[in-house]
Amino acid sequence: MNEDFALSQMEQETDQMLRIRYITNENAEFSRTGTGFISLKIEGEFYTRVQVVRMFPFMHKDEFISVRTTDERSKEIGIIEKLSDMDADTAEMIREQLTLRYFTPAITKIIGIKDEYGYAYWNVLTNYGECRFTIQMGGNAVVHLSETRILIIDIDENRFEIPDITVLSNGERKKLDLFL
């Protein structure tokens, strides 16, 4: 009888661990901390500091956001299915935290690309200003996220994004031909 009870208890604990807890406006309240982070109150539990992680960082930026503890175990507290379903203040707080975590400048203009000895030397204008970086040719440095969206990873593993290649000039798109 004790074995049946222990087995039942283990099954319940496993079910609890595998259950997805969705975070919504109805069951949770986020607030800013005095140190630039966010805290969470959910279903009677309070977390003084939480971190947010994109489960699909490049394909679904505002969907499936994992809210986690900040200790070394980084235990998942729950998932925000769609950031657009949260109230405007909460969505803004979470987007700020995601921006800090996933710093990816958007390339707005390609000034030049020079291909030499297996490397490509990029000179671009981003939403943070002019930038130069180097990528290795022939690797996975240029990732096509969609027909019009490109992610570029330089040799130092910094990420840059071209959100929509169709807004670039014909001359700029021609410079990209080597990578498309």
RODO-2510 file (C-alpha; in nm, 4 decimals, decimal comma):
residues 180
     n   res          X          Y          Z
     1     m     0,0000     0,0000     0,0000
     2     n     0,2855     0,2400     0,0744
     3     e     0,4332     0,1623    -0,2678
     4     d     0,1031     0,2549    -0,4367
     5     f     0,0895     0,5813    -0,2417
     6     a     0,4521     0,6669    -0,3272
     7     l     0,3932     0,5856    -0,6949
     8     s     0,0770     0,7992    -0,7000
     9     q     0,2610     1,0872    -0,5340
    10     m     0,5467     1,0614    -0,7886
    11     e     0,2945     1,0654    -1,0742
    12     q     0,1299     1,3769    -0,9317
    13     e     0,4672     1,5502    -0,8930
    14     t     0,5624     1,4554    -1,2507
    15     d     0,2293     1,5855    -1,3816
    16     q     0,2861     1,9098    -1,1912
    17     m     0,6375     1,9472    -1,3369
    18     l     0,5150     1,8858    -1,6925
    19     r     0,2104     2,1130    -1,6675
    20     i     0,2479     2,4435    -1,8481
    21     r     0,1508     2,7388    -1,6330
    22     y     0,0341     3,0237    -1,8516
    23     i     0,0846     3,3752    -1,7188
    24     t    -0,1980     3,6162    -1,7948
    25     n    -0,3279     3,9518    -1,6737
    26     e    -0,5830     3,7621    -1,4671
    27     n    -0,3408     3,5481    -1,2624
    28     a    -0,0244     3,7622    -1,2478
    29     e     0,1015     4,1106    -1,1747
    30     f     0,4430     4,2367    -1,2826
    31     s     0,6094     4,5422    -1,1317
    32     r     0,9375     4,7260    -1,1689
    33     t     1,2017     4,6873    -0,9014
    34     g     1,4131     4,9782    -0,7824
    35     t     1,7169     4,8272    -0,9536
    36     g     1,5853     4,8093    -1,3125
    37     f     1,4458     4,4576    -1,3075
    38     i     1,0929     4,3196    -1,2748
    39     s     0,9183     4,1245    -1,0013
    40     l     0,6174     3,8959    -1,0270
    41     k     0,3210     3,8145    -0,8082
    42     i     0,1322     3,5084    -0,9322
    43     e    -0,1347     3,2989    -0,7632
    44     g    -0,0214     3,3910    -0,4116
    45     e     0,3516     3,3511    -0,4851
    46     f     0,5897     3,6481    -0,4984
    47     y     0,9192     3,6569    -0,6859
    48     t     1,1304     3,9637    -0,6060
    49     r     1,3176     3,9388    -0,9354
    50     v     1,2412     3,7394    -1,2505
    51     q     1,4003     3,7087    -1,5921
    52     v     1,2260     3,6699    -1,9252
    53     v     1,3509     3,4468    -2,2056
    54     r     1,2208     3,4076    -2,5588
    55     m     1,1506     3,0426    -2,6318
    56     f     1,1713     3,1101    -3,0078
    57     p     1,3925     3,4217    -3,0141
    58     f     1,4153     3,4734    -3,3875
    59     m     1,0852     3,3425    -3,5176
    60     h     0,8376     3,4563    -3,2496
    61     k     0,9778     3,7603    -3,0696
    62     d     0,6558     3,8477    -2,8851
    63     e     0,5153     3,4998    -2,8298
    64     f     0,6021     3,2197    -2,5892
    65     i     0,7977     3,4195    -2,3330
    66     s     0,9336     3,2052    -2,0497
    67     v     0,9336     3,3767    -1,7096
    68     r     1,2048     3,2292    -1,4881
    69     t     1,3629     3,2643    -1,1478
    70     t     1,7025     3,4315    -1,1361
    71     d     1,8780     3,1773    -0,9152
    72     e     2,1301     2,9300    -1,0567
    73     r     1,8551     2,6749    -1,1312
    74     s     1,6589     2,9308    -1,3346
    75     k     1,3321     2,7460    -1,2760
    76     e     1,0482     2,8296    -1,5111
    77     i     0,7589     2,9989    -1,3325
    78     g     0,5335     3,0130    -1,6362
    79     i     0,4876     3,1168    -1,9971
    80     i     0,3323     3,4250    -2,1518
    81     e     0,1758     3,2883    -2,4678
    82     k     0,1356     3,6247    -2,6446
    83     l     0,2810     3,9488    -2,5191
    84     s     0,0022     4,1360    -2,6991
    85     d    -0,2486     3,9731    -2,4604
    86     m    -0,0867     4,1472    -2,1613
    87     d    -0,1822     4,5023    -2,0614
    88     a     0,0242     4,7794    -2,2228
    89     d     0,2353     4,8622    -1,9134
    90     t     0,3246     4,4977    -1,8520
    91     a     0,4063     4,4381    -2,2183
    92     e     0,6348     4,7454    -2,2157
    93     m     0,8165     4,6253    -1,9001
    94     i     0,8739     4,2825    -2,0489
    95     r     0,9863     4,4212    -2,3859
    96     e     1,2427     4,6398    -2,2051
    97     q     1,3835     4,3323    -2,0306
    98     l     1,3904     4,1367    -2,3575
    99     t     1,5722     4,4236    -2,5313
   100     l     1,8395     4,4153    -2,2617
   101     r     1,8747     4,0379    -2,2939
   102     y     1,8675     4,0177    -2,6752
   103     f     2,0657     4,3157    -2,7969
   104     t     2,0394     4,2845    -3,1760
   105     p     2,0973     4,6047    -3,3706
   106     a     1,8853     4,6420    -3,6832
   107     i     2,0795     4,7218    -3,9996
   108     t     1,9113     5,0147    -4,1735
   109     k     2,1705     5,0804    -4,4462
   110     i     2,4565     4,8823    -4,5952
   111     i     2,7448     5,1195    -4,6613
   112     g     2,9790     4,8514    -4,7919
   113     i     3,0770     4,4851    -4,7820
   114     k     3,4282     4,3749    -4,8734
   115     d     3,4989     4,0051    -4,9349
   116     e     3,8598     3,9030    -4,8727
   117     y     4,0380     3,5773    -4,7793
   118     g     3,7274     3,3934    -4,6602
   119     y     3,5911     3,6822    -4,4560
   120     a     3,3389     3,9562    -4,5317
   121     y     3,3991     4,2977    -4,3796
   122     w     3,0729     4,4852    -4,3282
   123     n     3,0285     4,8595    -4,2830
   124     v     2,6663     4,9335    -4,1952
   125     l     2,4358     5,1856    -4,0362
   126     t     2,2197     5,0432    -3,7554
   127     n     1,9505     5,1833    -3,5337
   128     y     2,2405     5,2496    -3,2875
   129     g     2,4727     5,4207    -3,5354
   130     e     2,7485     5,3232    -3,7767
   131     c     2,9113     4,9859    -3,7169
   132     r     3,1794     4,7659    -3,8692
   133     f     3,2004     4,3915    -3,8186
   134     t     3,3452     4,0813    -3,9801
   135     i     3,1811     3,7508    -4,0670
   136     q     3,3334     3,4259    -4,1839
   137     m     3,2253     3,3262    -4,5328
   138     g     3,0813     2,9840    -4,6006
   139     g     2,9609     2,9221    -4,2473
   140     n     2,6298     2,9866    -4,0836
   141     a     2,6964     3,3582    -4,0432
   142     v     2,3936     3,4651    -4,2470
   143     v     2,0665     3,3033    -4,1434
   144     h     1,7481     3,3515    -4,3444
   145     l     1,4662     3,3862    -4,0948
   146     s     1,2073     3,4489    -4,3657
   147     e     1,1884     3,5601    -4,7280
   148     t     1,2739     3,9162    -4,6236
   149     r     1,4370     3,8896    -4,2799
   150     i     1,8057     3,8077    -4,2248
   151     l     2,0107     3,7487    -3,9121
   152     i     2,3875     3,8037    -3,9353
   153     i     2,6283     3,6626    -3,6760
   154     d     2,9792     3,8085    -3,6730
   155     i     3,3012     3,6302    -3,5742
   156     d     3,2551     3,7467    -3,2133
   157     e     2,9003     3,5997    -3,2113
   158     n     2,7336     3,9413    -3,2027
   159     r     2,4002     3,9434    -3,3847
   160     f     2,2701     4,1943    -3,6345
   161     e     1,9360     4,1854    -3,8096
   162     i     1,8047     4,3107    -4,1388
   163     p     1,4330     4,3116    -4,0556
   164     d     1,3197     4,3615    -4,4160
   165     i     1,5584     4,3508    -4,7124
   166     t     1,2891     4,4947    -4,9400
   167     v     1,3294     4,8391    -4,7795
   168     l     1,6977     4,8499    -4,8767
   169     s     1,7963     5,0257    -5,1989
   170     n     1,8746     4,8227    -5,5119
   171     g     2,2447     4,8963    -5,4625
   172     e     2,2346     4,7717    -5,1036
   173     r     2,0486     4,4535    -5,2041
   174     k     2,3082     4,3948    -5,4764
   175     k     2,5794     4,3977    -5,2060
   176     l     2,3839     4,1206    -5,0323
   177     d     2,3689     3,8985    -5,3444
   178     l     2,6685     3,6993    -5,2228
   179     f     2,4721     3,5971    -4,9125
   180     l     2,1188     3,5475    -5,0522
***
